[in-house]
């Protein structure tokens, strides 16, 4: 198997760009906590939008091609979303009922453990 220089350079360049992009989360270390607390919901929404966008733009057409029926694929995706929605809500309600006092909720997504003995 003989790979050309362009293929190898492209693969290495893409890996480097993905690595740099993943390290971009380090900017959160230099933001003051109050401002970061306001920004986090927007960053979570962006992450969710990117993941869902990738799913719907790239993965669902492949699934339709393999499955053959678009209605089956869309129904499966919808049922999966509903399943995870109800699963998240049931876990949240259980955690709210049985949560220990040493863990405080900062907001809906971030928990802080009390480290004082």
Order of alpha helices (4+ residues) and beta strands (2+ residues): alpha-alpha-alpha-alpha-beta-beta
